[in-house]
Amino acid sequence: MKFSKLLLIALSISLFVSCSNDDDDKTPKGAYDNGFFILNEGSQSLGTISFSSNDLSTFTKDVYKTENGTDAVGGYLQNIFFSGDRAYIIAGGSNVINVVNRYTFKLIAKIDSDLVAPRYGVVKDGKAYVINANTYSYQNPTSGNTDDYIAVINLSTNTVESKVALNSTANRVIEENGKLYITDGYNDKMLIYNIATKTLETPVTIGYDGDSIEEEDGVIFILRKPYQGAGEIVKVKISDKSVSRIALPASIGEAGFLDIEDNKVYYTASNAIYTISPSATTAATSPLFTSAASYVYGFTVKDNRIYIADAKFGADSKAFIYNLSGALQIELTTGAGSNGFYFND
């Protein structure tokens, strides 16, 4: 009897330790786990993707070439989105989406049909929704401002299964509670697409030059960035589509990008970074800090760090990573046209 009890206790301890070890298993899933990618737009024919580990100790300037040799990722890289263990790299200049394993960055497939100038994408229930700019007004004055569409991609087959005509221009997109919210600088509306009903809902007038778009606590935040004009943060309440606005002083320069992290709204103007509360009704009176960037072309706030892409074209760009107080943590030399940061953790 004592032996049986001892055996039962031993087995219980063994099972507990085994389960605990499984729960604590943080073994990297590949060389590019626990880090972030820097998307480098490049030229019309070729862009690149850089990678840094989260602890900033490891850096690879061109991970796609490192892992896939001579295969070309394509040009004018616009966006990366994730689903499961896969990353999807949108090459707008080449009308292709490269599907790679997000942890090894090995190529799995290419989606290269029914895409025309793809821009940004999101994933919902096994399908990707990718904005396509199609033609532009300078190329096609008749319909260049009305022929943009959403390519609906079945991620199990990597094929475009349908298209949604937007009858407008479109660019950035987020998904929230089964609806797509879409902005573009060439129209004065925020478009809304209901995924379940497959219909466009009544758009919300926000003003021209809407760009960065984020959601926080049922409110959509959009940064308007008029060329050589004062910027504006537009807040749209999802429940009733009511709109409020925060004017940015013209004196701070041209508005750039907006992000939300840990219940704070961060935005850029020129090369300075500002922050306000989501409930604020007025703009910040002074910057959090001023970065070393000469041309801010990408901006993200994540886990107590601020990431800034300082883009150059025809030459290497820089990525500056700061803490929230503005102390520089590292400066990385990246590829041409660095435009965004994507986190793989």
C-alpha positions as CSV (number, residue, x, y, z in Angstrom):
1,M,0.0,0.0,0.0
2,K,2.8,2.4,0.9
3,F,4.6,1.5,-2.3
4,S,1.4,2.2,-4.4
5,K,1.0,5.6,-2.7
6,L,4.6,6.5,-3.3
7,L,4.3,5.5,-6.9
8,L,1.2,7.6,-7.4
9,I,2.9,10.6,-5.8
10,A,6.0,10.2,-8.0
11,L,3.8,10.0,-11.1
12,S,1.9,13.1,-10.1
13,I,5.1,15.0,-9.6
14,S,6.5,13.9,-12.9
15,L,3.3,14.9,-14.7
16,F,3.3,18.3,-13.0
17,V,6.9,19.0,-13.9
18,S,6.3,17.9,-17.5
19,C,3.3,20.2,-17.9
20,S,5.1,23.0,-16.2
21,N,8.0,22.6,-18.6
22,D,5.6,22.6,-21.6
23,D,4.0,25.8,-20.3
24,D,7.4,27.5,-19.9
25,D,8.8,26.2,-23.2
26,K,10.0,29.3,-25.0
27,T,12.2,27.6,-27.5
28,P,12.4,29.8,-30.7
29,K,10.3,28.5,-33.5
30,G,13.0,29.5,-36.0
31,A,15.8,32.0,-36.6
32,Y,13.3,34.9,-36.9
33,D,11.2,34.3,-33.8
34,N,11.2,36.9,-31.0
35,G,12.2,39.8,-33.2
36,F,10.9,42.3,-35.8
37,F,11.1,42.8,-39.5
38,I,11.8,46.2,-41.1
39,L,10.2,46.5,-44.5
40,N,12.3,48.3,-47.1
41,E,10.2,49.6,-50.0
42,G,13.1,49.6,-52.5
43,S,12.5,50.3,-56.2
44,Q,9.7,49.2,-58.5
45,S,11.6,46.0,-59.2
46,L,13.1,45.1,-55.9
47,G,12.8,45.8,-52.2
48,T,14.3,44.1,-49.2
49,I,13.4,43.0,-45.6
50,S,15.7,43.4,-42.6
51,F,15.4,41.6,-39.2
52,S,16.5,42.4,-35.7
53,S,16.1,40.3,-32.6
54,N,14.0,41.9,-29.8
55,D,17.2,42.2,-27.6
56,L,18.8,44.1,-30.5
57,S,21.8,41.7,-30.4
58,T,21.2,40.1,-33.8
59,F,20.6,41.9,-37.1
60,T,20.2,40.6,-40.7
61,K,20.0,43.3,-43.4
62,D,18.3,41.2,-46.1
63,V,16.5,38.1,-44.7
64,Y,14.6,37.3,-47.8
65,K,17.7,36.9,-49.9
66,T,19.5,35.1,-47.0
67,E,16.8,32.5,-46.9
68,N,15.6,32.3,-50.5
69,G,18.7,33.0,-52.6
70,T,18.0,34.4,-56.0
71,D,14.2,34.4,-55.8
72,A,13.0,38.1,-56.1
73,V,10.6,39.3,-53.4
74,G,9.4,42.1,-55.8
75,G,9.4,45.8,-55.7
76,Y,7.7,48.7,-53.9
77,L,7.2,46.5,-50.7
78,Q,4.2,48.0,-49.0
79,N,3.1,45.8,-46.1
80,I,3.5,42.6,-44.1
81,F,0.6,40.8,-42.4
82,F,0.5,37.5,-40.5
83,S,-1.8,34.5,-40.2
84,G,-0.7,31.5,-38.1
85,D,2.9,30.6,-38.9
86,R,2.9,32.5,-42.2
87,A,3.9,36.0,-43.2
88,Y,2.5,37.7,-46.3
89,I,4.7,40.3,-48.0
90,I,2.9,42.7,-50.3
91,A,5.1,43.8,-53.3
92,G,2.9,46.5,-54.9
93,G,5.3,47.2,-57.7
94,S,5.3,43.6,-58.8
95,N,1.6,42.7,-58.1
96,V,2.6,39.8,-55.9
97,I,2.2,38.6,-52.4
98,N,5.0,36.4,-51.1
99,V,3.9,33.8,-48.6
100,V,6.7,32.7,-46.2
101,N,7.1,30.9,-43.0
102,R,7.3,33.7,-40.5
103,Y,9.9,32.0,-38.3
104,T,12.2,30.6,-41.0
105,F,11.3,33.1,-43.8
106,K,11.5,30.3,-46.3
107,L,9.2,30.9,-49.3
108,I,6.0,28.8,-49.4
109,A,4.0,30.3,-52.3
110,K,3.4,33.4,-54.4
111,I,0.0,34.9,-54.9
112,D,0.4,36.6,-58.3
113,S,-3.1,36.6,-60.0
114,D,-5.9,39.2,-59.7
115,L,-3.7,41.7,-57.9
116,V,-3.1,45.2,-59.3
117,A,-1.0,47.6,-57.2
118,P,-1.8,45.8,-53.9
119,R,-1.3,48.0,-50.8
120,Y,-2.3,46.8,-47.3
121,G,-4.0,43.7,-46.0
122,V,-5.7,42.2,-42.9
123,V,-6.9,38.7,-42.0
124,K,-10.3,37.6,-40.7
125,D,-11.5,34.0,-40.4
126,G,-9.0,32.4,-42.8
127,K,-9.3,35.0,-45.5
128,A,-7.1,38.0,-46.3
129,Y,-8.6,41.3,-47.4
130,V,-6.0,43.2,-49.5
131,I,-6.6,46.8,-50.8
132,N,-5.6,47.2,-54.5
133,A,-5.1,50.7,-55.9
134,N,-5.6,49.3,-59.4
135,T,-4.9,52.3,-61.7
136,Y,-4.1,55.9,-60.7
137,S,-5.7,59.0,-62.0
138,Y,-2.5,60.2,-63.7
139,Q,-2.5,57.0,-65.7
140,N,-6.3,56.7,-66.1
141,P,-8.1,60.0,-65.7
142,T,-11.5,58.4,-66.4
143,S,-11.6,55.8,-63.6
144,G,-8.3,56.0,-61.7
145,N,-10.0,57.5,-58.7
146,T,-12.9,55.0,-58.6
147,D,-11.5,51.6,-59.6
148,D,-9.8,50.5,-56.3
149,Y,-10.9,47.2,-54.9
150,I,-10.5,44.6,-52.1
151,A,-9.0,41.3,-53.2
152,V,-10.5,38.6,-50.9
153,I,-7.9,35.8,-50.7
154,N,-8.6,32.3,-49.5
155,L,-5.5,31.6,-47.3
156,S,-5.9,27.8,-47.6
157,T,-5.4,27.9,-51.3
158,N,-3.6,31.2,-51.7
159,T,-6.0,32.4,-54.4
160,V,-8.1,35.4,-54.9
161,E,-11.7,34.2,-54.7
162,S,-13.5,37.5,-55.2
163,K,-13.1,41.2,-55.5
164,V,-15.1,44.0,-53.9
165,A,-15.4,47.2,-56.0
166,L,-14.9,50.2,-53.7
167,N,-15.9,52.9,-56.3
168,S,-13.3,55.1,-54.6
169,T,-9.6,55.3,-53.9
170,A,-8.3,53.3,-50.9
171,N,-5.1,52.6,-49.1
172,R,-4.8,51.7,-45.4
173,V,-7.1,49.2,-43.7
174,I,-7.9,47.8,-40.3
175,E,-10.4,45.2,-39.2
176,E,-12.6,45.6,-36.2
177,N,-15.5,43.3,-35.2
178,G,-16.0,42.0,-38.7
179,K,-15.8,45.3,-40.5
180,L,-13.0,46.8,-42.6
181,Y,-12.3,50.5,-42.1
182,I,-10.4,52.0,-45.0
183,T,-8.7,55.4,-45.5
184,D,-7.0,57.1,-48.4
185,G,-5.6,60.6,-48.9
186,Y,-7.3,61.1,-52.3
187,N,-10.8,61.1,-51.0
188,D,-12.5,62.6,-47.9
189,K,-14.2,59.5,-46.7
190,M,-13.5,56.6,-44.4
191,L,-14.9,53.5,-46.2
192,I,-16.6,50.7,-44.2
193,Y,-17.0,47.2,-45.5
194,N,-19.1,44.6,-43.7
195,I,-17.5,41.2,-44.1
196,A,-20.6,39.2,-43.1
197,T,-23.0,40.9,-45.3
198,K,-20.5,41.6,-48.1
199,T,-21.7,45.2,-48.4
200,L,-20.3,48.6,-48.2
201,E,-21.9,50.7,-45.5
202,T,-22.4,54.4,-45.5
203,P,-19.0,56.0,-45.4
204,V,-17.9,58.6,-42.8
205,T,-16.7,62.0,-44.0
206,I,-13.4,62.7,-42.3
207,G,-11.7,65.1,-44.7
208,Y,-9.1,64.6,-47.4
209,D,-5.6,63.2,-46.7
210,G,-6.6,60.6,-44.2
211,D,-3.7,58.1,-43.7
212,S,-2.7,56.3,-40.5
213,I,-5.7,54.5,-38.9
214,E,-5.9,52.8,-35.5
215,E,-8.7,51.6,-33.1
216,E,-8.9,52.0,-29.3
217,D,-11.9,51.3,-27.1
218,G,-14.5,51.6,-29.8
219,V,-13.0,54.7,-31.4
220,I,-11.1,54.9,-34.7
221,F,-8.3,57.4,-34.8
222,I,-7.2,58.7,-38.2
223,L,-4.3,61.1,-38.9
224,R,-5.0,63.5,-41.7
225,K,-1.8,64.8,-43.2
226,P,-2.4,67.6,-45.8
227,Y,0.6,68.4,-47.9
228,Q,2.2,71.5,-46.5
229,G,-0.8,72.1,-44.3
230,A,-1.8,71.6,-40.6
231,G,-2.5,68.0,-39.7
232,E,-5.5,66.8,-37.8
233,I,-6.5,63.7,-35.7
234,V,-10.0,62.6,-36.5
235,K,-11.8,60.4,-34.0
236,V,-14.8,58.3,-35.2
237,K,-16.9,56.5,-32.6
238,I,-17.8,53.1,-34.1
239,S,-21.2,52.8,-32.4
240,D,-22.8,55.9,-33.9
241,K,-20.2,57.1,-36.4
242,S,-20.0,60.5,-34.7
243,V,-16.8,62.5,-35.5
244,S,-14.6,64.7,-33.3
245,R,-11.4,66.4,-34.3
246,I,-8.1,67.5,-32.8
247,A,-6.3,70.2,-34.8
248,L,-2.5,70.0,-34.9
249,P,-0.7,73.4,-34.8
250,A,0.7,74.3,-38.2
251,S,3.9,75.4,-36.4
252,I,4.9,71.8,-35.7
253,G,5.3,71.0,-39.4
254,E,3.8,68.3,-41.6
255,A,2.0,65.5,-39.8
256,G,3.4,62.0,-40.5
257,F,2.2,58.9,-38.7
258,L,0.0,57.8,-35.7
259,D,0.1,54.7,-33.5
260,I,-1.6,53.7,-30.2
261,E,0.1,51.7,-27.5
262,D,-0.7,51.2,-23.8
263,N,-3.5,53.7,-23.8
264,K,-1.5,56.5,-25.3
265,V,-1.8,58.0,-28.8
266,Y,1.6,58.8,-30.4
267,Y,2.0,60.8,-33.6
268,T,4.8,62.4,-35.6
269,A,5.2,65.8,-37.2
270,S,8.4,66.5,-39.1
271,N,10.9,64.5,-37.1
272,A,9.4,65.0,-33.7
273,I,7.2,62.6,-31.7
274,Y,4.2,63.7,-29.6
275,T,1.8,61.9,-27.3
276,I,-1.7,62.5,-25.9
277,S,-4.4,60.6,-24.1
278,P,-7.0,58.9,-26.2
279,S,-9.6,61.1,-24.5
280,A,-7.7,64.3,-25.2
281,T,-9.5,67.1,-27.1
282,T,-6.4,69.2,-27.8
283,A,-3.0,68.5,-29.3
284,A,0.2,68.2,-27.3
285,T,1.9,71.5,-26.6
286,S,5.5,70.1,-26.9
287,P,7.1,67.0,-28.3
288,L,8.1,64.0,-26.3
289,F,11.4,64.2,-28.2
290,T,12.9,65.0,-31.6
291,S,14.4,62.1,-33.5
292,A,17.6,62.1,-35.5
293,A,15.7,61.1,-38.7
294,S,15.8,63.4,-41.7
295,Y,12.8,61.8,-43.4
296,V,10.4,59.9,-41.2
297,Y,8.8,57.3,-43.5
298,G,7.7,54.7,-41.0
299,F,6.7,54.8,-37.3
300,T,5.6,52.3,-34.7
301,V,5.4,52.2,-30.9
302,K,5.7,48.8,-29.3
303,D,6.6,47.4,-25.8
304,N,8.2,50.6,-24.4
305,R,10.1,51.4,-27.6
306,I,9.6,53.9,-30.4
307,Y,10.7,52.7,-33.9
308,I,11.4,55.3,-36.6
309,A,12.3,54.6,-40.2
310,D,14.5,57.3,-41.8
311,A,14.1,56.5,-45.5
312,K,16.5,57.1,-48.3
313,F,16.0,56.0,-51.8
314,G,18.8,54.8,-54.0
315,A,20.8,54.3,-50.8
316,D,20.6,52.5,-47.5
317,S,18.1,53.8,-44.9
318,K,18.3,54.0,-41.2
319,A,16.1,52.6,-38.4
320,F,16.3,54.5,-35.1
321,I,15.0,52.7,-32.0
322,Y,14.4,54.8,-28.9
323,N,12.9,54.2,-25.4
324,L,9.8,56.1,-24.4
325,S,11.9,58.9,-23.0
326,G,13.7,59.5,-26.3
327,A,17.0,57.8,-25.5
328,L,18.5,56.1,-28.6
329,Q,18.8,52.4,-28.0
330,I,20.3,51.5,-31.4
331,E,20.7,52.7,-35.0
332,L,20.4,50.1,-37.7
333,T,21.5,50.4,-41.4
334,T,18.6,49.0,-43.4
335,G,17.7,48.9,-47.1
336,A,16.3,51.5,-49.5
337,G,13.0,53.2,-48.5
338,S,12.5,51.7,-45.1
339,N,8.8,52.2,-44.3
340,G,7.5,49.9,-41.5
341,F,8.1,47.6,-38.6
342,Y,6.4,44.2,-38.1
343,F,6.8,42.2,-34.9
344,N,7.2,38.4,-34.8
345,D,6.4,37.4,-31.3
